[in-house]
Amino acid sequence: MSSTGSNYGDIHRYEQPRESTAAALGIVLLTIIEVVFVGLFTYGILAGWASGVGPSLTPRIINANMFMGGVLTVIFVDLAFIMLLYRKEFLPDVMIVKKRRRKWEDLYIREEDVDGESFGGDDPIESIKRAVYPYYKK
């Protein structure tokens, strides 16, 4: 669905999401995997897998830290795939009309103020205030 409106905020293009069942099942399965790995990571933290308790400290700490880092990586990658599937399959594709602003509009009130004001003049303090803060006394 497209519209020809060019006013700010008009919807230019709107496409319905596909909402496929396969994507919904994929999100459910990835969520189950996410819960399992979050539980494994939580159990590892509470059990002290990476705390260095035990006889040979150095090899155990390095391996445990790598394992816990790998579990945390799997958690975030899985979460990224869940959000990717949700965004692609269940959110509509909407393009709205935005106002295009020129470079000088953010800094100055009027187009003729682009070059600034003279530093001297009747009231130099007032011109300094206006040079520092252009929106002073609109």
Secondary structure, DSSP 4 states (H G I P E B T S, - for coil): -B----STT-EEEEE-----HHHHHHHHHHHHHHHHHHHHHHHHHHHTTTTT-SSSHHHHHHHHHHHHHHHHHHHHHHHHHHHHHHHHHHS-EEEE------GGGGT-SSGGGTT---SSSS-HHHHHHHHH-TTS--
